[in-house]
């Protein structure tokens, strides 16, 4: 949510967008899911600003590329590298940051590919697929962002239906997902 200004400022500079989205996410969350979710969302907004006539497949293809290159932000010779080094001194669950980030990237790719596979299914099925309805993952950065991308993609010509779906999918992080959906349509 706080990443919209980052997307605006960096819409023509992917490396800076990744780094600024990373820095922004660690302020409040610091988990690879939040960091990658921030990068994905900022990148989606950036693309939509540059290409207002997006087609369904283009966005998913673009996001797969974003996910593949998101590790580029880790080589920044600044605060990010130092932050990663601190994470690695006491890695949660024993996973060094790069390993946790790679695991999260694989999960995100699966969810992006699921958008195409689930686009004709009931919306609840995609929510369940990403874990957005599972109390353990509700609010997860990648599931909330990619559910928003799913709703945006599915209801590209019906923003109201996308918003109504987001706010009425009880058991999910309705306000965050609706905020993301609104930002994508905006």
C-alpha positions in Angstrom: 0.0 0.0 0.0 2.8 2.4 0.9 4.6 1.5 -2.3 2.5 3.4 -4.8 4.7 6.6 -4.6 7.8 4.3 -5.1 6.2 3.0 -8.3 5.4 6.5 -9.5 8.9 7.8 -8.9 10.7 4.8 -10.3 8.4 3.8 -13.1 11.3 3.9 -15.6 14.0 2.5 -13.4 13.4 -1.2 -12.4 16.6 -1.6 -10.3 15.8 1.5 -8.2 12.2 0.4 -7.9 13.2 -3.0 -6.6 15.6 -1.5 -4.1 13.2 1.2 -2.9 10.4 -1.3 -2.6 12.7 -3.7 -0.6 13.8 -0.9 1.7 10.2 0.2 2.3 9.0 -3.4 3.1 11.6 -4.1 5.7 10.6 -1.1 7.7 7.3 -2.7 8.8 7.6 -6.4 7.8 11.0 -7.7 6.9 9.8 -11.0 5.7 10.7 -12.3 2.2 6.9 -12.5 1.4 6.4 -8.9 2.3 9.5 -7.8 0.4 8.7 -9.7 -2.7 5.1 -8.7 -2.5 6.2 -5.1 -2.4 8.4 -5.5 -5.4 5.7 -7.3 -7.4 3.0 -4.7 -6.6 5.3 -1.7 -7.3 6.3 -3.3 -10.6 2.7 -4.0 -11.6 1.8 -0.4 -10.9 4.9 0.8 -12.8 3.9 -1.3 -15.8 0.3 -0.1 -15.7 1.5 3.5 -15.7 3.6 2.9 -18.8 1.1 0.6 -20.6 -2.4 1.6 -19.8 -3.9 -0.9 -22.3 -2.7 -4.0 -20.6 -3.9 -7.5 -21.7 -4.4 -10.3 -19.2 -1.4 -12.4 -20.3 1.0 -9.5 -20.5 0.8 -8.7 -16.8 1.4 -12.3 -15.7 4.3 -12.6 -18.1 5.8 -9.3 -16.9 5.4 -10.4 -13.2 7.2 -13.7 -13.9 10.1 -11.7 -15.2 9.9 -9.3 -12.2 10.1 -12.3 -9.8 13.0 -13.8 -11.7 14.9 -10.5 -11.5 13.8 -9.4 -8.0 17.0 -10.8 -6.5 18.9 -8.0 -8.3 17.9 -5.8 -5.4 20.1 -8.0 -3.1 23.3 -6.9 -4.7 22.9 -3.2 -3.9 26.0 -2.0 -2.1 24.2 -0.2 0.7 21.6 -0.7 3.4 20.0 -3.7 1.8 23.2 -5.8 1.8 23.8 -4.8 5.5 20.3 -5.8 6.4 20.6 -9.2 4.7 23.9 -9.8 6.6 22.1 -9.0 9.9 19.3 -11.4 8.9 21.9 -14.1 8.2 23.5 -13.8 11.7 20.2 -15.1 13.2 18.2 -16.6 10.4 14.6 -17.4 11.3 13.8 -21.1 10.8 17.5 -21.6 10.0 17.1 -20.2 6.5 19.6 -17.6 5.2 17.9 -14.7 3.6 18.8 -15.6 0.0 17.5 -19.1 0.5 14.2 -17.8 2.1 13.9 -15.3 -0.7 14.4 -18.0 -3.4 11.8 -20.2 -1.8 9.4 -17.2 -1.7 10.1 -16.5 -5.4 9.2 -20.1 -6.3 6.0 -19.8 -4.4 5.2 -16.5 -6.2 5.9 -18.0 -9.6 3.4 -20.8 -8.8 0.8 -18.2 -7.8 1.3 -16.2 -11.0 1.0 -19.3 -13.1 -2.1 -20.1 -11.2 -3.8 -16.9 -12.3 -4.0 -18.2 -15.8 -5.0 -21.7 -14.6 -7.7 -20.5 -12.2 -9.0 -17.5 -14.1 -12.2 -19.3 -15.1 -12.7 -20.9 -11.6 -14.6 -19.5 -8.7 -12.7 -16.7 -7.0 -12.6 -18.6 -3.7 -10.5 -21.3 -5.4 -7.7 -18.9 -6.3 -7.8 -17.4 -2.8 -7.5 -21.0 -1.4 -4.7 -21.8 -3.8 -2.6 -18.9 -2.6 -3.4 -19.5 1.1 -5.1 -16.1 1.3 -7.9 -17.8 3.4 -5.6 -19.8 5.6 -5.1 -18.1 9.0 -1.4 -19.0 8.9 -0.9 -17.0 5.7 -3.7 -14.5 5.7 -2.1 -11.1 5.0 1.0 -12.7 3.4 2.6 -10.2 1.1 2.7 -12.4 -2.0 -0.8 -14.0 -1.5 -2.5 -10.6 -1.0 -0.8 -8.9 -3.9 -1.3 -11.8 -6.3 -4.9 -12.2 -5.3 -5.3 -8.5 -6.2 -3.5 -9.2 -9.5 -5.9 -12.1 -10.1 -9.0 -10.0 -9.4 -7.6 -7.2 -11.6 -6.9 -9.6 -14.4 -10.1 -11.5 -14.2 -12.3 -8.4 -13.9 -10.3 -6.0 -16.1 -13.5 -4.7 -17.7 -15.5 -4.7 -14.4 -13.5 -2.9 -11.6 -16.6 -2.7 -9.4 -17.0 -6.5 -9.4 -13.3 -6.9 -8.6 -13.6 -4.5 -5.6 -16.8 -6.2 -4.4 -15.2 -9.6 -4.5 -12.2 -8.3 -2.6 -14.2 -6.7 0.2 -16.6 -9.6 0.5 -14.2 -12.5 0.6 -14.5 -12.9 4.4 -11.6 -14.7 6.0 -9.0 -13.0 3.8 -7.2 -9.7 4.4 -10.1 -7.9 2.7 -9.0 -4.3 3.3 -5.4 -4.9 2.0 -6.5 -6.8 -1.0 -9.2 -4.2 -1.9 -6.6 -1.5 -1.5 -4.2 -3.3 -3.9 -7.1 -3.9 -6.4 -8.1 -0.3 -6.2 -4.5 0.8 -6.8 -4.2 -1.4 -9.8 -7.4 -0.1 -11.4 -6.5 3.5 -10.4 
